[in-house]
Amino acid sequence: MPILILFLITLLATNFASAAETSQVQASTIKSETVTRIMRESIVPNRFELPSQAPQIWRKYKQQRPALVLFSEHPFLQQIPPQLHTRINSLLEEGTADDFYRHGSIQRCDPLLLPMQTLNAALSQQYFSEIIWYFPFRQNLADVSIDDFRTQMTKAGFLNTAEADKLKIIEEGVIEGDVQGVPLRIIHPLASLPEINRPILLHIDLGYFRGLYINEISTPAYDLLQETVELLRDSQWNTLEITLSTSTEGGNYSLATRFVIADLARLLTNPALLDDKMPASWKNRKEAMFNQNFFQESKARELIQLNAMKFPNDPTIQYDTYQLLIKAGDNQTAFNHLDKAVVLDPGYAEGYLVLAEKGQKEGWYAQTLIFLDKAAKVYPQNPFILLQKADLLISLKRESEAKSIYSQQQKCSWSKFFYPTISEELKKRSSTTKKK
């Protein structure tokens, strides 16, 4: 049985499986404890790949117990296995940025805090006095059903039955309740702005925009972005810090949408952009996406190429160019642009794994091995990339190379909770391969 298949079966058996995700820390941390008015004053956000990295910022304000304002399609309230409580608490209290990276994803030898458990863990540490969750409802304000929402929250395990029963609509588009004894407000994006009488921490995940997005005709991405930052400006919330998570690694969200978080960070840092003329690169991308929806590929291509010429150091534009060239069949030139995007923003290395999956299906084995090597270099903490390579090498009758990988990966500190059998399986594969 291939290692990756075995890995998936093991996860299912634990009942605590989560979407496979990987991360690279990309944080710009500010240490000031003064408050800032969002989109009225500059604030440099902390940019992370995964929500599970955000607590390294949140814990600084534990004594103040601020409110958390969360913009996300997921509440990050997935239950934590009791066996991991002690180690997760230690991570939250003492973990370094490297620790959060090494233990913050299922695609690690020793996962601890998974992204979808982040808020659950923070609440156990009593970080916050209140949670305000902006949930990207697609229903009209008047169509939000409290009974349906209660069912969804309990079925997913985010709230227990008692907590769900307390949920009630207090005004159109606003649901009130509590979670782990902390007041909880769940808000429709079109509802009235809530008053928050204490300093806040703000977290925005790319999933918030995915939850609202339909297509460039009915819900243009830049319109959603503008509406969100206008809402933030109108809020006048006293903000301590902002954390952003891109969450594209592992295939949760398309790399093609990664620009949303990059441009949001730029707006938060330079609020004047909201009132000024849209930057040229944004305008070109917006028009290109619109034209693609009307099958005006030649016009879209001109705009993307114009961006590539004028803004070569923008990783989002390098990725746009990569996509354009892949569609045109100019694969090698496309790969060069993906390489440039990865140098500028390592999060785009997820693209190598997408290409490796396609290459293996199409039989491009030599190229697939190259993609896997490139991905492994960017994500050295993800052992499954090299295990995927080893499985491919076995199928290519390159047993000695596969053996070397299996032997090396035995040295990982594999989690006894998530991966109880993988060390033995690797030992067996290494031994079997050796005999061949």
C-alpha positions in Angstrom: 0.0 0.0 0.0 1.5 3.4 -1.0 2.7 5.5 2.0 0.3 8.3 1.1 -2.7 6.0 1.1 -1.6 4.6 4.4 -1.3 8.1 5.8 -4.8 8.9 4.8 -6.3 5.8 6.3 -4.4 6.5 9.6 -5.9 10.0 9.7 -9.4 8.7 9.2 -9.0 6.2 12.0 -8.2 9.0 14.5 -11.5 10.9 13.7 -9.5 14.1 13.9 -8.5 14.4 10.2 -8.1 17.8 8.8 -7.4 19.3 5.3 -3.7 18.8 4.5 -2.0 22.1 4.9 1.6 23.4 4.9 3.1 26.7 5.8 5.9 29.0 5.5 6.2 31.8 8.2 6.0 35.2 6.6 5.4 37.5 9.5 6.0 41.3 9.8 5.5 41.7 13.6 4.9 45.0 15.3 5.3 45.1 19.0 3.5 48.3 19.9 0.6 47.8 22.3 -1.0 51.1 21.3 -4.3 50.9 19.4 -4.9 51.8 15.8 -8.0 52.8 13.8 -8.1 50.4 10.9 -7.9 52.0 7.4 -7.5 55.4 9.1 -4.0 54.8 10.3 -1.3 52.6 9.0 -1.0 49.2 10.6 1.5 46.5 9.4 -0.3 43.2 9.5 1.3 39.9 10.5 1.1 37.7 7.4 1.1 33.9 8.0 0.4 30.9 5.8 -1.9 29.2 8.3 -4.2 30.3 11.1 -2.4 28.0 13.5 0.5 30.5 13.4 -1.5 33.4 14.6 -1.5 32.6 18.4 2.2 33.6 18.6 0.8 37.2 18.2 -2.4 36.8 20.1 -0.7 35.5 23.3 1.1 38.8 23.7 -2.2 40.4 24.7 -3.5 37.7 27.0 -3.5 39.9 30.1 -5.6 42.5 28.3 -8.1 39.9 27.1 -9.1 41.8 24.0 -12.0 40.9 21.7 -11.1 38.8 18.6 -12.8 39.9 15.4 -12.5 36.9 12.9 -13.2 37.2 9.2 -13.3 33.6 8.0 -15.6 30.9 6.5 -14.4 28.5 9.2 -14.6 29.3 13.0 -11.4 27.4 13.8 -13.3 25.6 16.6 -12.6 22.0 15.7 -12.2 19.9 18.8 -8.8 19.1 20.2 -8.0 15.5 21.1 -7.6 15.3 24.9 -4.3 13.4 24.5 -2.8 16.6 22.9 -4.0 19.3 25.3 -0.9 19.4 27.5 1.5 19.7 24.5 -0.7 22.2 22.7 -0.9 24.4 25.8 2.9 24.3 26.1 3.2 25.3 22.4 0.8 28.3 23.0 2.7 29.4 26.1 6.3 28.9 25.1 6.5 28.0 21.4 8.7 30.0 19.0 7.8 31.0 15.5 9.7 27.9 14.3 7.7 25.7 16.7 4.4 27.0 15.4 5.6 26.2 11.9 6.9 22.7 12.7 3.8 21.7 14.6 1.0 23.7 12.9 0.0 21.5 10.1 -1.1 17.9 9.5 1.7 17.6 7.0 4.4 17.3 9.6 6.0 14.4 11.4 4.6 15.7 14.7 1.5 17.8 14.2 0.0 19.5 17.3 -2.2 22.5 16.7 -4.1 22.1 13.4 -5.3 25.2 11.6 -9.0 24.4 12.2 -8.4 24.0 15.9 -6.7 27.4 16.4 -9.5 29.4 18.1 -10.5 26.4 20.2 -7.0 26.3 21.6 -6.8 30.1 22.1 -10.1 30.0 24.1 -8.7 27.3 26.4 -5.9 29.8 27.2 -8.4 32.5 27.9 -6.9 34.9 25.3 -10.2 36.7 24.5 -13.1 38.3 26.3 -15.4 38.1 23.3 -15.5 36.6 19.8 -17.0 38.5 16.9 -17.1 36.2 13.9 -17.9 37.7 10.5 -19.2 34.6 8.6 -19.6 34.9 4.8 -23.3 34.1 4.6 -24.4 33.9 1.0 -28.1 34.1 2.0 -29.9 37.4 2.2 -30.0 38.9 5.7 -33.6 37.9 6.1 -33.1 34.3 5.0 -30.6 33.3 7.7 -32.2 30.4 9.7 -31.1 30.1 13.3 -32.3 26.4 13.3 -30.2 25.5 10.3 -27.2 27.3 11.7 -27.5 25.5 15.1 -27.6 22.2 13.3 -24.5 23.1 11.2 -22.5 24.2 14.2 -23.2 21.1 16.3 -22.9 18.7 13.4 -19.4 20.1 12.6 -18.5 19.9 16.3 -17.8 23.6 16.7 -20.3 24.1 19.4 -21.8 21.6 21.9 -25.6 21.2 22.1 -26.0 23.5 25.0 -24.0 26.3 23.3 -25.9 25.8 20.0 -29.3 26.0 21.8 -28.3 29.4 23.3 -27.8 30.9 19.8 -30.4 33.5 18.9 -30.9 36.2 16.3 -30.8 39.5 18.2 -31.2 41.6 15.1 -31.2 41.0 11.4 -28.0 39.2 10.4 -26.6 39.1 14.0 -26.6 35.8 16.0 -25.6 35.9 19.7 -24.5 33.1 22.0 -21.3 31.9 23.7 -18.5 29.4 23.2 -16.5 28.0 26.1 -18.1 30.6 28.4 -17.0 33.5 26.1 -19.6 35.8 24.5 -19.9 35.0 20.8 -21.5 37.2 18.0 -21.8 35.8 14.5 -22.4 38.5 11.9 -23.6 38.6 8.3 -21.3 40.9 6.3 -24.2 43.1 5.4 -25.5 43.5 8.9 -25.1 46.7 11.0 -21.6 47.2 12.4 -21.2 46.0 15.9 -20.1 48.2 18.7 -17.0 46.9 20.4 -16.1 48.7 23.6 -12.6 47.1 24.1 -9.5 46.8 22.0 -9.5 44.1 19.4 -7.3 41.7 17.6 -8.3 41.2 14.0 -7.8 38.0 12.0 -8.7 37.7 8.4 -8.4 34.4 6.5 -8.6 34.1 2.7 -11.5 31.7 3.2 -13.7 34.7 4.1 -13.4 36.0 0.5 -13.8 32.5 -0.9 -17.0 32.2 1.1 -18.5 35.3 -0.6 -17.0 34.9 -4.1 -19.1 33.5 -6.9 -17.5 34.8 -10.1 -16.1 38.0 -11.5 -19.4 39.0 -13.0 -21.6 38.9 -9.8 -18.9 39.2 -7.1 -15.7 40.7 -8.5 -12.8 39.9 -6.1 -11.6 43.5 -5.9 -15.1 44.7 -5.2 -15.2 42.2 -2.2 -11.9 43.5 -1.1 -13.0 47.1 -1.2 -16.2 46.4 0.6 -14.3 44.6 3.4 -11.8 47.4 3.9 -14.5 50.0 3.8 -16.3 48.1 6.5 -13.1 48.1 8.6 -12.7 51.8 8.1 -16.3 52.5 9.2 -15.9 50.3 12.3 -13.4 52.6 14.1 -12.5 49.6 16.2 -9.4 50.2 18.4 -7.0 47.6 17.0 -4.0 46.2 18.8 -2.7 44.0 15.9 -3.9 42.3 12.7 -3.1 38.7 11.6 -3.7 37.5 8.1 -3.7 33.9 6.9 -3.5 32.9 3.2 -4.2 29.2 3.7 -3.5 28.2 0.1 -0.9 25.5 1.0 -2.4 22.0 0.8 -4.9 23.1 -1.8 -7.5 24.6 0.5 -7.8 27.7 -1.7 -6.5 28.4 -5.1 -3.1 30.0 -5.5 -4.8 32.2 -8.1 -6.6 34.0 -5.2 -3.5 34.5 -3.1 -3.2 38.1 -4.4 -6.3 39.0 -2.2 -4.3 38.7 1.0 -1.2 40.4 -0.5 -3.3 43.4 -1.6 -5.3 43.5 1.6 -2.0 43.8 3.5 -0.9 46.6 1.3 -4.2 48.4 1.9 -3.9 48.0 5.7 -0.4 49.4 5.6 -1.3 52.3 3.3 -4.9 53.2 3.9 -4.7 56.1 1.4 -4.9 53.6 -1.4 -8.6 53.1 -0.6 -9.4 56.7 -1.7 -6.7 57.0 -4.3 -6.9 55.6 -7.8 -6.5 51.8 -7.9 -2.9 50.8 -8.4 -2.3 50.0 -12.1 -1.4 46.3 -11.5 -4.7 45.8 -9.6 -6.7 47.5 -12.3 -5.0 45.4 -15.0 -5.7 42.2 -13.1 -9.3 43.1 -12.4 -9.9 43.8 -16.1 -8.1 40.6 -17.1 -10.2 38.4 -14.8 -13.4 40.2 -16.1 -12.4 39.6 -19.7 -11.6 35.9 -19.0 -15.2 35.5 -17.9 -16.4 36.7 -21.3 -13.9 34.5 -23.1 -11.9 37.6 -24.3 -8.7 35.8 -23.8 -6.6 38.0 -26.1 -7.4 41.1 -24.1 -6.8 39.3 -20.8 -3.5 38.1 -22.1 -2.4 41.7 -23.0 -3.2 42.9 -19.6 -1.4 40.1 -17.8 1.7 40.6 -20.0 1.6 44.3 -19.3 1.7 43.6 -15.6 4.5 41.2 -16.0 6.6 43.8 -17.9 5.9 46.7 -15.5 5.9 44.8 -12.1 8.4 41.9 -12.4 9.0 41.8 -8.6 5.4 41.1 -7.7 5.0 37.4 -7.0 1.2 37.5 -7.6 1.9 38.8 -11.1 4.6 36.2 -11.7 1.9 33.6 -10.9 -0.6 35.2 -13.1 1.9 35.0 -16.0 2.6 31.4 -15.1 -1.1 30.5 -15.5 -1.3 32.4 -18.8 1.6 30.5 -20.3 0.4 27.2 -19.0 -2.9 27.7 -20.8 -1.0 28.7 -24.0 1.1 25.5 -23.8 4.4 27.3 -23.3 5.2 25.0 -20.3 8.9 25.6 -19.9 8.6 29.4 -19.9 5.6 29.0 -17.5 7.7 27.0 -15.1 10.4 29.7 -15.1 7.7 32.3 -14.0 6.5 29.9 -11.2 10.1 29.7 -10.0 10.3 33.5 -9.9 7.0 33.6 -8.0 8.3 31.1 -5.4 11.5 33.1 -4.9 9.4 36.2 -4.1 6.8 34.3 -2.1 7.5 30.7 -1.0 3.8 30.1 -0.6 3.6 29.6 -4.4 5.6 26.4 -4.0 2.2 24.7 -3.6 2.2 25.0 -7.4 5.0 22.5 -7.7 2.9 19.9 -5.9 -0.1 20.6 -8.2 2.2 20.1 -11.2 3.7 16.9 -9.6 0.2 15.4 -9.2 -0.6 16.2 -12.8 2.8 15.0 -14.0 2.4 11.7 -12.3 -1.0 11.1 -13.9 0.3 12.1 -17.3 3.4 10.0 -17.0 5.9 12.9 -17.0 8.0 11.1 -14.4 11.3 12.9 -14.8 9.6 16.3 -14.6 7.5 15.2 -11.6 10.7 14.3 -9.7 12.0 17.8 -10.4 8.8 19.4 -9.1 8.9 17.3 -5.9 12.5 18.2 -5.3 11.7 21.9 -5.7 8.7 21.6 -3.3 10.7 19.7 -0.7 13.4 22.4 -0.7 10.8 25.1 0.2 8.9 22.8 2.6 11.6 20.9 4.4 9.3 20.2 7.4 6.8 18.3 5.1 8.0 14.7 5.0 5.2 13.5 2.7 6.7 15.3 -0.3 9.8 13.1 -0.2 7.7 10.0 0.6 5.7 10.7 -2.5 9.0 10.9 -4.4 10.1 7.6 -2.9 6.9 5.9 -4.0 7.4 7.2 -7.5 11.0 6.0 -7.5 9.9 2.5 -6.5 7.5 2.4 -9.5 10.5 3.5 -11.7 12.6 0.6 -10.4 15.0 3.0 -8.6 14.9 1.1 -5.3 18.2 2.2 -3.9 17.2 5.9 -4.1 13.8 5.2 -2.5 15.5 3.2 0.3 17.6 6.2 1.1 14.5 8.4 1.5 12.6 5.7 3.6 15.6 5.4 5.9 16.0 9.1 6.3 12.3 9.6 7.1 12.5 7.0 9.9 14.5 9.6 11.8 11.5 11.9 12.0 9.8 12.2 15.4 6.5 10.7 14.1 3.5 11.5 16.2 2.2 8.5 18.0 -1.3 10.0 17.9 -1.6 10.9 14.3 0.8 8.4 12.7 1.1 5.4 15.1 2.1 2.9 12.4 4.1 4.9 9.9 7.6 4.4 11.5 7.1 0.6 11.3 5.8 0.9 7.7 8.9 2.9 6.7 11.2 0.4 8.4 9.4 -2.4 6.5 9.7 -0.6 3.2 13.3 0.2 3.7 14.1 -3.4 4.5 12.0 -4.7 1.6 13.6 -2.3 -0.8 17.1 -3.2 0.4 16.4 -6.9 -0.3 15.4 -6.1 -3.9 
